[in-house]
Each structure stands twice: as C-alpha cells, then as structure tokens.
Amino acid sequence: MTGEVEETALKLIAEMMRSYSQILKAVAEIEEAGGQPFDEMLKKLFSPEKLAEIHNRAPPNLYAVFAAALFRLTAAAPKLQNPLALSTEEKKKLSNEILEIAEIMAKIAASKQ
C-alpha cells in the first residue's frame, strides 16, 4: 500500500469506528428507554400485534411499502451476519438496500406522529 492509500484507509476505519460507536450508543439508549435488551425490543416492535397497529395508523400506500421493506430486510438478514465475507459489490448493494429500508422505516415512524 502506498502512504496515501494507507492514510485514506485509516481515515475510513476511524469513520467506521465512529459509526459503530453510534450504533452501540443507540442500542444502549433503546435498552434504557425500553427497560429490556435490544433483541427483546425488536421482537416486540415487529410482533404481529405491533405490525397490525402500524397497519391501522399508517397510510395504506406507505404501509405496503413498509411491508415490502420488512420482506427485503428478512432477505438481507443472513448477509448481515457476516458482511465482511461479502464481495465488494455485494457490500455496496447491501449498504444501499439497508439505507433504503431505513428511510422507509423513518417515514413510518414520522407517519405515527
């Protein structure tokens, strides 16, 4: 590696570490707010009862997009188990997919207010 490439790599790794730190902080905040482990919160959030509640509150066209996003997330979940094993192109594709799903979930959360 050349010095410039190494410097760029270190900067990107530092940014990744910041992002991971933000994820851990968000998980801790969710656990504090909910009073239970993150995985339990996820189970409740995506339980059939909660999904029915979201269905009743969200505009129909937005809920259809949300439901499709959940199917996409389910399909992507195995790849999230070990993302470093993916090819560079697969990582980029998965990154875009997760970002799209996140945007849909944000819209659902905003529609509940």
Buried (B, 14 or more C-beta within 10 A) or exposed (E): EEEEEEEEEEEEEEEEEEEEEEEEEEBEEBBEEEEEEEEEBEEEEEEEEEBEEBEEEBEEEBBEBBBEBBEBBEEBEEBEEEEEEBEEEEBEBBEEBBEEBEEBBEBBEEBEE
